[in-house]
């Protein structure tokens, strides 16, 4: 028995492409990235030494993560929370911890 494809993931606009190549990552940053991500990625990539594969890999993973974050509704809801809301929740949790 073979696994059935995830047709929901195949719909355009629902999820980013796999981003297995630099071209796919650039395309995803242009469509799903935060404003300025593609420009920032290119700028940072142009400053790297091509022999520093560890740093290049780290940069690629960082920007892939940004695209995935932007496509995650729960993550975006957390990012969009106001400072006051977060401070209030933190205060409540600290008060609960002190009450124990």
C-alpha positions as CSV (number, residue, x, y, z in Angstrom):
1,X,0.0,0.0,0.0
2,X,1.4,3.4,-0.9
3,X,0.8,6.7,0.8
4,X,-1.6,9.0,-0.9
5,X,-0.3,12.5,-1.9
6,X,-1.4,15.5,0.2
7,X,-3.5,17.3,-2.2
8,X,-4.1,20.2,0.1
9,X,-0.3,20.9,0.0
10,X,-0.4,20.9,-3.8
11,X,-2.8,23.9,-4.0
12,X,-1.1,27.1,-5.0
13,X,-0.9,29.6,-2.3
14,X,-1.5,27.2,0.6
15,X,2.1,26.3,1.4
16,X,5.5,27.3,0.2
17,X,7.4,25.1,-2.2
18,X,10.0,22.7,-0.8
19,X,12.9,25.2,-1.2
20,X,15.5,22.5,-2.1
21,X,17.5,24.9,-4.3
22,X,18.6,28.5,-4.1
23,X,16.2,29.3,-6.9
24,X,13.3,27.8,-5.0
25,X,14.3,29.6,-1.9
26,X,14.5,32.9,-3.7
27,X,11.0,32.3,-5.3
28,X,9.6,31.5,-1.9
29,X,11.1,34.5,-0.2
30,X,9.6,36.7,-3.0
31,X,6.1,35.3,-2.5
32,X,5.9,34.2,1.1
33,X,8.8,35.9,2.9
34,X,8.5,38.9,5.1
35,X,8.9,42.3,3.3
36,X,12.6,42.8,2.5
37,X,13.6,39.2,3.2
38,X,14.7,38.5,-0.4
39,X,16.8,41.7,-0.6
40,X,18.3,40.9,2.8
41,X,19.1,37.3,1.8
42,X,20.8,38.4,-1.4
43,X,22.8,41.0,0.5
44,X,24.0,38.6,3.2
45,X,24.7,35.9,0.6
46,X,26.8,38.2,-1.4
47,X,29.1,39.0,1.6
48,X,29.8,35.4,2.4
49,X,33.0,33.5,1.3
50,X,31.9,30.6,-0.9
51,X,34.3,28.3,0.9
52,X,32.5,28.9,4.2
53,X,29.8,26.3,3.6
54,X,28.8,26.2,7.3
55,X,27.8,29.9,7.2
56,X,26.1,29.6,3.8
57,X,24.1,26.6,5.1
58,X,23.2,28.5,8.3
59,X,22.0,31.5,6.2
60,X,19.9,29.3,3.9
61,X,18.3,27.6,6.9
62,X,17.6,30.9,8.6
63,X,15.7,32.3,5.6
64,X,13.9,28.9,5.0
65,X,12.7,29.1,8.6
66,X,11.4,32.7,8.0
67,X,9.3,31.4,5.1
68,X,7.9,28.5,7.2
69,X,7.2,30.9,10.0
70,X,5.2,33.2,7.7
71,X,3.1,30.2,6.5
72,X,2.3,29.0,10.0
73,X,-0.9,30.6,11.2
74,X,-0.1,30.0,14.9
75,X,3.3,31.4,14.6
76,X,2.0,34.5,12.8
77,X,-0.6,35.0,15.5
78,X,2.2,34.9,18.1
79,X,4.3,37.4,16.2
80,X,1.3,39.7,15.8
81,X,0.5,39.9,19.5
82,X,1.0,43.3,21.1
83,X,3.6,43.9,23.7
84,X,1.0,44.7,26.3
85,X,-0.8,41.4,25.7
86,X,2.5,39.5,26.1
87,X,3.4,41.5,29.2
88,X,0.0,40.8,30.8
89,X,0.2,37.1,30.1
90,X,3.7,37.0,31.5
91,X,2.6,38.8,34.6
92,X,-0.2,36.4,35.1
93,X,2.1,33.4,34.8
94,X,4.6,34.9,37.2
95,X,1.8,35.6,39.7
96,X,0.5,32.0,39.4
97,X,4.1,30.7,39.9
98,X,4.5,32.8,43.0
99,X,1.2,31.7,44.4
100,X,2.3,28.0,44.4
